[in-house]
Amino acid sequence: MRIIRDTLYLDPADRGAAAAIGNFDGVHLGHRAVIDAARVAASATGAPLGIMTFEPHPRQMFAPAAAPFRLMNAEGRANELARLGVEKLYEVPFNPALVALTPEQFAQVIIHDRLGLAHVVVGTDFCFGKDRAGHAADLIRFGQAMGFGVTVVPMVQHTAGRVSSTAIRTALTDGRPRDASAMLGHPHRIVGEVIRGDQRGRDLGYPTANMSIDGLHPPRFGVYAVNIDIADGPHAGRYQGAASIGVRPMFGVNVPNCETFIFDFKGDLYGQHISVSLVDYLRPEMTFDGVPALIVQMDADCARARDILTDA
């Protein structure tokens, strides 16, 4: 998949895609319905399958002081879209100049002039242009005038109701990763670089791969059974493990992160990018009377995680 961030001066070879448009935070089942419709349009027109999204997420501009909300960072979203066979990912810079465009200007300047999209696909709740004044019906009208096709896809329903990023965030906040995965259509993944921590886990006999969750919606703090994917390098493959997400209250740390103990693994992952998939919630964060009690609990957590992952 080719990621295109400079949408002002586009290579002619990158124009003409059939593209789904949206933020695609989480790439959930509702997003996949839009992507599948774009796939049909791409096949019918002979165009490459594309995604037009925005970076940073618009909410980061309009509500900069809001609590972290993203289900995925840009890297995780790109990985998920690549798994779905997307060929062109347009990460349109979301900035004041874009916000100032009227709906018609957005269609003309961004969709038609800059990206030259052959066909676009949106959900029924899609809004665009200044003050979010443009709607799907307007996009259809603009497409007819400007020469690009438009498909509007109805909202996807789940047994618990409408599939949305908000509903998925709620499931994660509640410690229900299986429900979140059902709406996502894939496990909820934390993707990023392994960073150096205080190496306390190594001293306890449980060395961990530490990752920042800065900017991401935090799942319920606690311990999870997880699968770990390492995409490349000498340790490439899928592993099982247990991850602690939170602020490590026993040691007085207050910056949330994700610390993953990978079962039956020996190696250096510092600087490498990995994916940690949440399978099941085991327990909340706890404090202990001392390190021996903590180690006993970690032993129990890992044994339970192995059982869960064996049955998953």
PyMOL commands that set and color helices and strands:
alter all, ss='L'
color gray80, all
select helices_A, chain A and resi 12-14+29-45+58-62+74-83+96-99+103-114+130-132+136-146+165-173+177-184+200-203+249-251+291-311
alter helices_A, ss='H'
color red, helices_A
select strands_A, chain A and resi 2-4+18-21+49-55+88-93+119-123+127-128+134-135+149-153+157-158+161-162+188-193+209-212+222-230+237-246+257-262+273-284
alter strands_A, ss='S'
color yellow, strands_A
deselect
rebuild
show_as cartoon
